[in-house]
Amino acid sequence: MEKPADLFDRNREWRALDEFVRSAGAGLRLAVVYGRRRQGKSHLLRRLVEAGGGLYVMPLEEARTPALQRFSDLVAGTVMGLPPGGIRFDAWDVALRTTMSALAQRAGRGTPPTLVIDELPYLLAHSPEIPSVLQALHDESRHERGAPPVRIIVCGSALSIMTDLLSGSRALRGRALVDLCLKPFTYRRAASFWGIEDPELAVQVHAIFGGTPGYRDLVTDPPPKRTGGLEGWLAKHVLSPTHVLFREADYLLREDPRVTDRALYYSILTAIAAGGTTPTGVGAAVGRPAQSLAYPLSVLESAGFVDRVDDVLLQRRPRLLLADPIIRFHQLVTAPRVAMLEEGHAADAWRSAAETFASNILGPHFEHLARAWVVLHGRDEGLRERAGVVGPTVVNDPAGRTRHEIDVVGLAEGQAPRSRHPRVVLLGEAKHSARRLTMFNLDRLDRLRSLLAGRGVDASGAQLALFTRSGVDAHLARAAARRDDVVLVDVPRLYGHPRKP
């Protein structure tokens, strides 16, 4: 099926669902689609049903009886041509079985009809038997000769609930053919989606909104042309107490039913946003032992709020980072200045947050973009060899009695992280500051490459990459031009717009 013109990107996801819907074979086949709210799941699935035929169902947060009646009325009117109340289902087994049969009869030959049940967790809250019903219908149809082909897609935003559907001994384990997580756009796709042409502005907007497409629908004005207009633009939207994005972090936390003590979870998110990258550091910030935070941290991780970033070379505890930029922005910029913002002093609040925004948000985010460039574009845009696993590491310097952090370490393809003698193809430093990089930065990477070699790491052939917001001085530019192992990546090049020499 041809992808609709109003569906931006999502080529891989459309192909996967298209192949699933049109796949040959009789009987019921299942797919599970999930992702954080505002990723465009509903838009994608509505367009899929429009293109291939079938029924799209969006449940509401309501009790079991009205939910079944709403489903009955939709099937009656859309599939059977009956008036509301023309049929009545008292159980989900009968409802789904009847709907499958009616869809198959109406479709005839050709593309199998598709039933999409969006926001499945709303139904599971009062009807936890639905996965078992789907299991029974699936197994029956697989053993029934001549069973009409029907495709069912279940979808939801509560990651912990949706990913649990296919785990362990759950009813749908081994039944679903598609397990599709809809993720945010990559940083370049996000800039194109927002219509941003200035790379520096693209960095800052991505540091606030990430690649979540649904945020653009909530912003009435297009982004400014340059970073100088960012303050006024944000003041009308994410920094405005009357705008829905002002409390987006709270809405996102409410998605997971396991988040009950929101004060504790807010404190954990704030601690991580402020630099608490270990359970011990988070525990010290919230005033609790690190051991007592194991469960809430696991909830935040499985719900997609927190990422664990592993050291690619050392066996040490992973770093905790916030997975959603808008939560980080809320915890560091909005929440500490709620009073100022509610009194209408957005300009003063933004000025007071300038240092925090630069060091705690733009700095770490630029490192993230540097690693993303290596993975997504590096081989095609200047790297000699494609990197496999990419992440940070720490190097001990006995002679200097210090430890050095390396922002970007790229292992050769096929190399496992933290293996005994890994081969490194790239070492990089990322600086989103107003200072130009100098020979000091290149000499530092040269020294760290030598230190890694002394530790048994095969880094002798690694390229050295310097990622910079403000460019490099003349000495470093000349040195890099003379060497084939040095790559300079400024913000325009990061976004695929290298400056002409």
N, C-alpha and C positions, 0 to 999 in steps of 0.2 A: 504494500500500500504506500502511496506517495505521502511523504511527510507534509502536513499542512504548512502553509506559508507563515502563519502566525505563531508557529512553534519555533522559538529561537534555540539554535544549537540542538542538544539532546539527540544527535544523530545515532550515537551508539545505543542509547536507550530505546529509541524508536525502532531500530533494526531488531533488537532483541525481542521486543514485544510483538512486532510485526511477524517475525518468524514463529513466535509462540502461538499467536492467534491463527496463523495460516498453516500450522504444522499438520501433516497428514496423520490420520489415525482416528479411530472411533472412540467414543466414550468421553469422560470428563478428564480434563487436564487442568492443573492448578499452577498459579503463579502468585508470588508474594512480592509486593512493591512497598517500599518504606523509605523514609527519609525525614529529616527535620522539617518542621512547619515552614511554609513559604518557599519550598524548593520547586514548586510547579508540578507536583504529582497529580493533583486533580485536573489541571489544565491538560496535561499529557494524556491522562486516561479518558477524559471526555472526548478529546480529539480522536483517540484510538477507536472508541465506540462509534463515533460519527462516521469514521472512514470504513470500518468493517462491519458495522451492524451489531446490535445487541441492546443491552440495558445497563445504564449507569445509575447506581444507587448511592446517595449521600445520606447516611443516617444522622439523626440528631441526638443530643444528649437528653434522652427521655426514658421513661420506664418501659418494661418489656411489652405490655399490652399495646400502648399507642405505637411503639416501634413496629410491632408486627402488623398493626392495622395500616400504618403508613406504607409499609412494604407491600401489603396486599393491594392497596389502592393504586400504587404505582404500577404494579404488574397488571392489574385489571385494565387500567387506562392505556398503558403504553404497549403492552404485549397482546392482550386479549380483546381489546376494543370494547370493554365493558365500562359502565359508569362507576364512580367511586362507591364503594360498598358492595359492588357486584360479586366479590368473593371475599372470603374471610379465612385467614390462616390462624390456627391456634398454637402451632408449633413450628419451629424452624425447619425440622425435617420435612414436613409437608410443604412448607413455603418454598424451600429450595428445590425440592424434587419437582413440584408442579411448575415452577418457573423454568427449570432446565428443559422440561418436556415442551412447554409452550414456546420457548425460544427456538428449539430445534424444529418444531413443526412450522413455525413461521418462516424460518430461514430457508428451508429446502436445501438444495445443493449449492455448493460454492463455499465461501469462507465460513467456517464454523461460527455460530453466534457467541458473543462474549458477554458474560455477566461480571460487572465490576462492582464490588462492595467497598466503597471508600470509607475511611475512618472506622475500620473494623473495631478498634478498642471501645468505641461508644456502645456497640452491641455486646461486646464481651463483658462489659460492666454488669449487665443483667442477664446475659445469656451465654455463660461460659461453655455451653455444650456445642456451640457452632463449629469449632474445629473438629470435634468428633463426628458431627453430622457430615461435614465435608469429607472426612476420612471414609466414612461408610459409603457415601455416594460415589466417591472416587473408586473405592475397591469394588463396589458392585458393578460399576460401568466397565471396569477393566476386564471383568470375567463374563460380561454379558455380550453374546454375539450380536452384532448389528446394532449396538448401542449408538444412538446419534451423537455426533461430535459436539461438545460444548466446552467452552473455555471459561474458567472462573478466575478472576484476579481479585485478591484481597489486598487492601492498602491501608496504611496508617502512619501517623506521625509520632506516636509514642514508641521510640526505638526499642526500649527494653521489652515491651509487649510483643512487638512485631518480630524481633529477632528470636524471641523465645518460642515462637510458633514452630520453628523448624529444628529446635534443639532437643538433645537427649531422647527421652521417651515420649515426647509430645505427639499428639495425634497426627499432625501433618508431616512429621519427620519421614523423609524419603518419598513423599508424595508430590511435592512441588517440583516442577521442571525449571522454573525461573525464580531466582532469589536476587532481586534487583534493588539496590540502594541508590536512590537519587541524591547525588551530592551537589554541593554548590558549584557554580561555574569556576573554571580556572581563572587566574587573575587577568590574563589577556582577554578571555571571552567576557569576563565581567566588565572590563573597560569598554569593550565594543557594545555590550548590552546597554550600558548606561549612556552611551554616546559620548564618551570622554576621549578627547584627542591629546590632551596635555599629559604626558607620562607622570610628571610629579604629582599632579592632581589625582591621577588614577591610583597612585600609591596610597595617598591619604584617604581617598574614598574607600578603597579596598580595606584599609586598616580599620575602618569604622563599620562598614556593611558586609565585608567579605564578598563572596560570590553568590549570596542568596538572592535569587531573582525577585522574590516577592516583595522585597523592600522598595524596589523602584515603583511598584504600583501604589505604595503608600505615600510617596513623595510627589506632591503636586507640581513642583517646579523642576525643570531640568537642572542638572548640576551646573555650577559656574564654569566659565571658560578657563579660569586660572585659579591658583590656590588662594589668591587674595580675596576672592569672593566666597570662600568656604565658610567664614564666620557667619555671614548673613544668611546663607543657605541653611546651615545647621540650626540657626536660631529659630527658623520657621518650622523645623521638623523635629529632628531627634532631640533637640534641646528645648523644645516648647512643651510646657506642662499639659497643654491641651491636645497634644498630638499623641496618637496611639503608640508611636515608637518610643515615647518617653518612658513607658513602663513595659517595654518589650521583654526585658529580662525576667520580670515577674510572670508574664504570660508564658514564656518558654519553660520556666520551672514548673508551672502548673500542668504541663503536658504529661509529666511522669507521676503516676499515682503513688510511687514510693517516696516522693519528696513531701514529707509531712511537716517536719520542723524547718520551715523555710528560713528562719533566722539563722540556723546553723549552716544551712547550705549557702545562703548569701555570704556568710562570714568566710566560708571556705573559698568561694569564688573570689571574694575580695582579696584574701590572702595570696592566692595564686596569681591574680592579676598584678599584685604589688611586688611580686618576685619570690614568693614562697614556692620554690620548685620541688620541694621534698615533703613527705608527710611530717617529718620533724619540724621543718620550717613552718608549715601550715598549722601544726599543732601549737607551736609557740605563739603564733599570731592570734589564734582563736581561744587560747587558754585551755587546751585539752591535750591529754596524752596522744601521741601519734597513733598508738594502737587502737584507740577508740574511734579513729577516723577511717579505719579500713572500710567499713560498710558504706558510709556516705560517699567516700571517694569512689568506690566501685559503682555506686548508683550513678554518680555524675559522669563516670567514664562510659558506662554502658548506655546512658541516655544521650551521649554525644556532646556533653558540655565540657569535658576535660579530656585531653590527650596525654598519653605518656610517651615522651620522646626519648628513645634509647640512645645511649652512647654507642657509636658504631664500632668502636675499637676496644673499649674497656668493659669488664664485668662490674658494673656499678648500678646503683638505683637509677631508674629513668627519671627524667625531669617532668614535672607536671606543668602543663600549659593549658590555657583556655582554648577550646576548639572554636568558639564562636566569637568573632571580633566585636559584634555589637554588645555582647555581655561584658567583654573586657572594657569597652568604651563606657558602658553604663557604670560599672563598678569603680572605675578610676576617674572618670570625668563628671558624669551626671550625679551619681549618688552622693558624693561628698559636697555637692553644691546645690542640692535640691532647694534649699531656702532662697538662695540668690536667684535661681531660675524661676521659682514660683512667684517671686516678687517682680519679675520682668527684667532682671539685670543679666540678660544672656551675654552681652558683650563683656561685662566684668567677669562673669564666670568663665568665659572662654579664655580671657587673658590670664586669669589665675591658674588655668589648667594647662597653659602652654608648655611649661617645662615637663609636666607629667605626660602630656600627649607626645612630646618629642622623645623622651627617654624611655618611658614604660610602654608606649604603644608603637610609635613609628620605628624605634630602634629594633625591638624584637621582631616586628612584622617584616621589616626589610630583610632580616636574616632568613625568615621563612620564605620570602619571595626569591631570595638568592638560591636557596635549596630547590625551590620549585623550578627555577630557570634551568638549573643543571639537569633535572629529571625530564622536563618537558621539551626544552629547546636547545640545551647545551651542545649536543652532538651535531646538530644542524647549523649551529651559529658560532663555531669557533673551537670547540673541544675536539681533541684528537681521538678520543675514545669515549664511547657511551658509558655512563656510570650506571651501576645497579642500585644498591642501597645508598642513600644519601642522608647524612645527619651530622650532628656535632660530636666532638670528643674533647678530652682534656689531656694535655701532655705535661708530664713532670719534667722540670729542668733542674737537676741536682746542682749543677754548677751555679746557676743563678738563684738557687733556693726559692723557686717559685713554681707556680702552675700556670699554664697557658691554655686558654679556651680557643678552640678552632671552630668557627661557625659552620663551615661547610667542608665535609669530608665525603668524597665519593669513592665507593669501592668499585672494583672491576665487576662487570656483569658475572653472575654466578658465584660471587664471593659472599659467604655468610657473615653477618655481623658478629663481631667478637670472636672470630676464629683465631687459630693459633698464629698463623703467619699470613695475614691478609695482604692483598695487593691493592694499593690505593692509586687511583688515577687522577684525583683532584684534591687539592687543599685550597680552601678559600677563606677570605676575611670579608665581612660585610659591615660597612659603616654608613649609617644614615645621619650624617652630621654636616655642619656647615664648613668644616675644614677639608681642604684637599688632602688626598693621601700622598705620602712622600716615600722616599726610599726606605725609611724606617719600617713601613708596613711590608714592603717586599722583602727586606732583610729578615724581618721576623718570620715570615713564611719559609724563607730559605733555611733558617736555623731550625724551625720546627720540623721541616722535612728531614733534616739530618738527625734530629733527636729521635724521630720515629724510626728511622733506619737503624739506629743504635738499639732500639727496643725490639728489633726483630720484625718490624713492619716493612714490607716491600713498597717503599714510597719513592725510590730513586727516579722512576719515570713519571712521577705525578706532575701534572701541570699546576701552576699556582694562579689562582683567580682572585682579583681584587674587585669587589662590588662597592660602588661608591655613589653617593647622591651628588657630591659636589665636585667630582672629577679628580684629577691628579695633577701634581706640579710638573714642571718641565723636565726635571731630572728623572723622575719616575717614568714619564712618557717616553723619553729617549731610551732609557734602560729597557723598558718593555718592548720597544720597537726592535731592539737588537737581539732579543731572546725569543725563541720559539716555544718556550715553556711557560710564558706569562700571558694571561688573558685579563684585559681590563673591561669591566662591565659597568657602565654608568646607567642611569635610569632610562634614558631613551633606548639604549641597547637592550635593557631588561624587557622592554615592551616591544621589541622588534623594530625599533627605529634608530639604528646606529647613525651617529653624526658623521658627516662626510669629513675625511681627513683634510 
